[in-house]
């Protein structure tokens, strides 16, 4: 039987008018949280980076709130065989 470990990549877009900020946070299997924004400016760049480390995308979810300005949160759930 294969044992898995899981992680989460969260992309947060916050904007108002012409100003916006995009950030990426990595939630590791041990529960730690790391700002990984500096590693790339797109979700694809981050998914390709962790894919090279053996992570596989399991699911993705999006929350959008356009009531006041614009806020988007994308969650990428990943897994890989436990090492």
PyMOL commands that set and color helices and strands:
alter all, ss='L'
color gray80, all
select helices_A, chain A and resi 37-39+43-51
alter helices_A, ss='H'
color red, helices_A
select strands_A, chain A and resi 4-16+19-27+33-35+56-65+70-81
alter strands_A, ss='S'
color yellow, strands_A
deselect
rebuild
show_as cartoon
